[in-house]
Amino acid sequence: MKLIHSFGPNPRVVRMFLAEKGLNLPSEEVDILAGANRQEGFLSRNPGGQSPALELDDGTVIAETAVICEYVEEKHPTPVLIGSTAEERAHARTWQRRVELGITEFVYNAFRYSEGYEMFKNRVHCIPVAAPEMKVAAQEKLAWLDGLMGSKPFICGDAIRFVDITLYCCLDFAKDVGQPLNPELKNLTAWFQRMDARPSAAASLHPASGQVKMRG
């Protein structure tokens, strides 16, 4: 397997997932900041134009962050990051969908449509007028999640799961692009600090983060 990746919160999710697994894959860098992922050379391998992607030994390319992590979990089931039983996996996937649909997609699109508009205006269909309400919607769901977290160390309970990595990478990115985590959300703030202290958090951060002043 070969990881095709770049700067950005979604590529970082996969890098952090791999670090938690203790896996070090061969990799290929794509200059997403220069739009290389939207050029024909990349699109011929991954028509969606996203980063990251995973190239298998037979040349097949798998895209979508969640699909890549699910595939890696099936190939390398320990340590468990999604679930070791059907019930655990269902619970983790439920939270994964809740976080993606209610928080991360709002955060990322709000960035694309506002602070990141100049970068994305010719890459995706941007709706600048929607950005402020998307930011509000994400904060509302974060407050909802904070209330449900209680004293749990992780979103699904006592053990780190894929959803924790997904949300952490999103919020670490968001705090530098106009969408910081509300410090009044004490449960999520404590959870974020726990995630931020994990060795995989530092190991997964792209070297370009300091240059562009965004965490990805």
Secondary structure, DSSP 8 states (H G I E B T S, - for coil): -EEEE-SSHHHHHHHHHHHHHT----EEE--TTTTGGGSHHHHTT-TT--S-EEE-TTS-EEESHHHHHHHHHHHS--S-SS-SSHHHHHHHHHHHHHHIIIIIHHHHHHHHHTTTHHHHTTTS---GGGHHHHHHHHHHHHHHHHHHHTT-SBTTBSS--HHHHHHHHHHHHHTTTT----TT-HHHHHHHHHHHTSHHHHHTS-TTHHHHTS--
